Amino acid sequence: MNLEWMAWTPVTAGFFTFIVLMLIGMTVWEIVSPCVARHGFLPLTTTRGDRLFIGLLGSAYIHLSWVGLTDFPLWVATVIAALFMIVIMRWG
């Protein structure tokens, strides 16, 4: 398959592979243990999938803000985003 038109880099391929693996994992988790909607600190009732989407969206904004507003290394934003994701998935 020719993917040259997409300008894939190893980092881009790794990112999308991670997203696909996360979605597969969430699907298996849902089949094994069906989710019950719950109300955490977020101002709405959410399922695991909702919290995953909110966490991914927030992580993207954290990275975009980091790149646009600071000159610090990107790995720091990744650590912050990972912590944000953990908090959203656990208590959101």
N, C-alpha and C positions, 0 to 999 in steps of 0.2 A: 504494500500500500504506500503510495507516494504522498507524504505529508509535508513536503517542502514549502507548499504555499502557505502553511500555517506558521512557519518559522518556529517550530518546536525546539526548545532547549531542554537539557536534562532536568533543570529546575521546574520548568513548566510541565513536563511530562510527569515528574514526581508529584507535583501539586495535584494534578488531575487524577493520578492514580490513587493518591491518598483520599481524595474526595469520593471516588468510586468505591474504594474499600470501606470507607466510613458508612456510605449508604448501604452497601451489602451487609455490613455488620449490624446496622440499625434494623434492616429488614429481618435478618435472622433473629435478632433480639425480640422484635415484635411478634414473630411467629412463635418463638419459644415461650415468651412471657408477655402476653398482651398488655398494652399500656392502659392506664386509667388516667383520665384528665385530672389535673390537680391545680390548685391555686397556691403559688409560692409568693415571692416578693414582687414578681412582675404584676402589673395591674390587669392581668387577664388570666383566664384558665387556659393551661397549655398541656400538650402531650409531649412525649420525648421528641417527636419529629419537629414540633413547633419550637421547642427549646434549641434543638440542633440548628434549625434555620436562623433563629434569632442570634445564636452564638456565632455562626459563620458570618452572618451579615455584620455583626458588631466587630468581629475580628478583622474583617476587610476594612472597616472604617478606622480601626485602630492603626492598621498598617498604612493606609492612605494618609492619615493625619501625621503619622510618624515620619513618613517620607517627605511630606510637604512642609512640615513645621520644624523638623530638627535635622541635625547633621550627625546624630549618634548612630551607632551600628544598628542594623536592622534586626539582629538577633534579640535585642532588648525588646523590641516591639513584639516579636514572636513569643517571648516569654510572657509578656503582659497579656497578649491575646490568648495564650494557652490557659493562663490563670482565669481570665475572663470567661473562657469557654467552660472551664471546670465549675466555676461559680454558677453560671447560667444553667448548666445541665443538672447540677446537684440541688440548688436552692431556688432556681428561677421558677 
